[in-house]
């Protein structure tokens, strides 16, 4: 009986070791593909395994999505689309091209004020993450907003930091059960974010660093503020977001898991 137990333990150790060795090697082999072919369809078993390993062991990984491999006029591959509280139209996300470069555009101009379309990246989840995106507010009478989403649990529960060219500010919110609430700044209290010159019709950069319960917000390379909040601590998806009638372009979405 004891000999059988020892044999069972030995086999278990061998299996665990083999799986760990294979996963490490497979992750290395997949790294270049995951960075350079982010939106390509995953149809083979090997590709699916690449995505599983990446999602299961995301720390220290980088993904950059530039939409160059996507079809103009169609939604980008590798994204899912949501609609907070189902208020107003759901949003229309398509790839567009100007001056030789492709980008993601939300082009539905529904003017419903509490309308929040969101596009989240498939294939990974993370809690501690650094997000960067280039964006261009194109039009909107109610809003001209562009946002970054993280710890996305579903379309009614997530964090969002957004820049608005009509309000000229950058504000971080939590969306909990479909309700959006701006969060107080560390050391300053509830100030509704910070003023910032957000130019319409021009490309700007929004950056968010989430480390445990502390979130750092940057706009065009300048740190604006920090926020501490523990509403959502679990890993979630990341993505981009708009509001109301904002027609907004997004490009070079970069995700670094920490």
C-alpha positions in Angstrom: 0.0 0.0 0.0 2.8 2.4 0.9 4.6 1.6 -2.2 1.5 2.4 -4.3 1.2 5.8 -2.5 4.9 6.6 -3.2 4.4 5.7 -6.8 1.3 7.9 -7.1 3.1 10.8 -5.5 6.1 10.3 -7.9 3.8 10.3 -10.9 2.0 13.4 -9.7 5.3 15.3 -9.3 6.4 14.2 -12.7 3.1 15.5 -14.3 3.2 18.8 -12.4 6.8 19.3 -13.5 6.1 18.4 -17.1 3.1 20.8 -17.3 5.1 23.7 -15.7 8.0 23.1 -18.1 5.7 22.9 -21.1 3.7 26.0 -20.1 6.9 28.1 -19.6 8.2 27.0 -23.0 4.9 27.6 -24.7 4.5 31.0 -23.1 7.9 32.0 -24.5 7.0 30.7 -27.9 3.7 32.6 -27.9 5.0 35.9 -26.6 6.0 37.4 -30.0 2.7 36.2 -31.6 0.6 37.7 -28.8 2.3 41.1 -29.2 2.4 41.3 -33.0 -0.8 39.5 -33.9 -3.2 40.6 -31.2 -6.4 40.7 -33.2 -6.0 37.7 -35.4 -8.6 35.0 -35.1 -7.7 32.0 -32.9 -9.0 28.9 -34.5 -6.4 26.1 -33.9 -5.7 24.2 -30.8 -2.2 25.7 -30.5 -3.5 29.3 -30.8 -6.1 28.6 -28.2 -3.4 27.2 -25.9 -1.4 30.4 -26.5 -4.3 32.5 -25.4 -5.0 30.4 -22.4 -1.4 30.5 -21.1 -1.3 34.3 -21.7 -4.5 34.9 -19.9 -3.6 32.5 -17.0 -0.1 34.0 -16.5 -0.5 37.7 -17.5 2.1 39.3 -15.2 4.8 41.2 -17.0 3.2 40.8 -20.5 2.7 43.6 -23.0 0.0 43.8 -25.7 -0.3 46.6 -28.2 -3.3 46.9 -30.6 -2.9 49.1 -33.6 -5.8 47.7 -35.7 -3.6 47.4 -38.8 -4.6 43.8 -39.4 -8.3 44.5 -39.2 -10.8 45.2 -42.0 -11.9 48.8 -42.6 -15.6 49.3 -42.0 -15.9 46.2 -39.7 -15.6 45.7 -36.0 -12.1 44.8 -34.9 -11.3 41.2 -34.1 -10.5 40.2 -30.5 -13.0 42.7 -28.9 -16.4 42.3 -27.3 -18.8 45.2 -27.1 -21.1 46.3 -24.2 -23.7 48.9 -23.4 -24.0 50.0 -19.8 -27.6 49.8 -18.4 -28.8 49.4 -22.0 -29.6 53.2 -22.1 -29.8 54.7 -25.6 -28.2 53.0 -28.7 -25.6 50.3 -28.0 -22.8 52.0 -30.0 -21.2 51.2 -33.3 -17.5 50.2 -33.2 -15.7 49.9 -36.6 -12.2 50.2 -38.0 -11.4 53.2 -40.1 -8.4 54.4 -42.0 -6.9 57.9 -42.6 -3.5 58.9 -44.0 -2.5 55.2 -44.3 -3.2 54.3 -40.7 -6.0 52.3 -39.2 -7.8 52.9 -35.9 -10.9 52.0 -33.9 -13.9 54.4 -34.1 -17.2 54.7 -32.2 -19.4 56.4 -34.8 -23.0 56.2 -33.4 -24.0 59.8 -32.5 -27.0 58.9 -30.2 -27.3 61.9 -27.9 -28.7 60.0 -24.9 -26.7 61.6 -22.0 -26.3 58.5 -19.9 -25.3 56.3 -22.8 -22.0 54.5 -22.3 -20.8 52.2 -25.2 -17.7 50.1 -24.3 -15.3 47.9 -26.3 -13.3 45.4 -24.2 -10.3 43.3 -25.2 -10.8 39.5 -25.2 -8.2 36.9 -24.3 -6.9 38.2 -21.0 -7.9 39.6 -17.6 -5.8 41.6 -15.1 -6.1 43.5 -11.9 -2.8 45.4 -11.8 -2.3 46.9 -15.2 -0.9 49.9 -17.1 -3.1 51.1 -19.9 -2.3 53.7 -22.6 -4.4 54.8 -25.6 -4.2 57.5 -28.2 -7.5 59.1 -28.9 -9.1 61.8 -31.0 -12.5 63.4 -30.2 -14.1 64.0 -33.5 -17.6 65.3 -32.8 -20.4 65.5 -30.3 -22.8 68.2 -29.0 -23.5 66.6 -25.7 -20.0 65.1 -25.1 -16.7 64.4 -26.8 -15.3 61.8 -24.5 -12.7 59.0 -24.6 -12.1 56.6 -21.8 -10.0 53.7 -20.6 -11.8 50.8 -18.8 -10.2 48.3 -16.4 -11.2 45.6 -13.9 -14.3 45.2 -16.2 -16.5 42.5 -14.6 -19.5 43.1 -17.0 -21.0 46.1 -18.8 -22.5 47.5 -15.6 -19.4 47.0 -13.2 -16.0 48.5 -14.0 -13.6 51.4 -13.5 -13.3 54.1 -16.1 -11.1 57.2 -16.5 -12.2 59.5 -19.3 -11.0 62.8 -21.0 -13.7 65.1 -22.3 -13.0 67.8 -25.0 -16.3 69.6 -24.2 -15.6 69.8 -20.5 -11.8 70.0 -20.7 -11.2 67.7 -17.8 -10.1 64.2 -16.9 -12.3 62.3 -14.4 -12.0 58.8 -12.9 -15.2 56.9 -12.0 -16.5 53.6 -10.8 -19.5 52.1 -12.6 -21.3 49.9 -10.1 -24.5 48.2 -10.9 -24.8 50.6 -13.9 -24.4 53.7 -11.8 -21.4 56.0 -12.5 -19.8 57.8 -9.6 -16.7 60.0 -9.7 -14.1 59.2 -7.0 -12.2 61.5 -4.7 -8.5 62.3 -5.4 -5.9 61.3 -2.8 -5.1 64.2 -0.6 -7.6 66.5 -2.3 -11.0 65.0 -1.9 -13.9 64.9 -4.4 -13.0 67.5 -7.0 -14.6 65.9 -10.1 -11.2 64.9 -11.5 -8.8 67.6 -12.8 -9.0 70.3 -15.5 -7.1 69.5 -18.6 -6.9 71.0 -22.1 -8.4 68.2 -24.2 -8.2 69.3 -27.8 -11.0 68.3 -30.2 -9.9 67.0 -33.6 -6.4 66.2 -32.4 -4.7 63.1 -31.1 -4.0 63.0 -27.3 -2.8 60.2 -25.0 -4.5 58.9 -21.9 -2.7 56.6 -19.5 -3.8 54.7 -16.3 -1.7 52.7 -13.9 -3.6 50.4 -11.5 -1.6 48.9 -8.7 -3.7 47.2 -6.0 -6.2 49.9 -4.8 -4.2 52.9 -6.1 -4.8 54.3 -9.6 -2.5 56.9 -11.3 -3.9 59.1 -14.1 -1.8 60.7 -16.8 -2.8 62.9 -19.7 -0.4 63.7 -22.6 2.5 62.6 -20.4 1.7 64.6 -17.3 0.5 62.9 -14.1 -2.7 64.5 -13.0 -3.6 62.7 -9.8 -4.0 59.5 -7.8 -7.2 57.8 -6.5 -7.5 55.0 -4.0 -10.6 52.7 -4.1 -11.4 49.1 -3.3 -14.8 48.6 -5.0 -13.4 46.2 -7.6 -10.3 44.2 -6.6 -10.6 41.1 -8.9 -9.0 40.9 -12.3 -11.2 42.0 -15.2 -11.0 42.9 -18.8 -9.7 46.2 -20.2 -10.9 48.4 -23.1 -12.1 51.7 -24.3 -15.3 53.7 -23.7 -17.3 56.7 -25.0 -20.3 58.7 -23.8 -23.5 60.0 -25.3 -23.0 61.4 -28.9 -19.2 61.2 -28.8 -17.7 60.2 -32.1 -14.2 59.2 -31.0 -11.2 57.5 -32.6 -8.8 55.2 -30.6 -5.4 53.8 -31.6 -2.4 52.1 -30.1 -4.1 50.6 -27.1 -1.2 49.3 -25.0 -1.7 46.9 -22.1 1.1 46.0 -19.6 0.1 43.6 -16.9 1.9 44.1 -13.6 
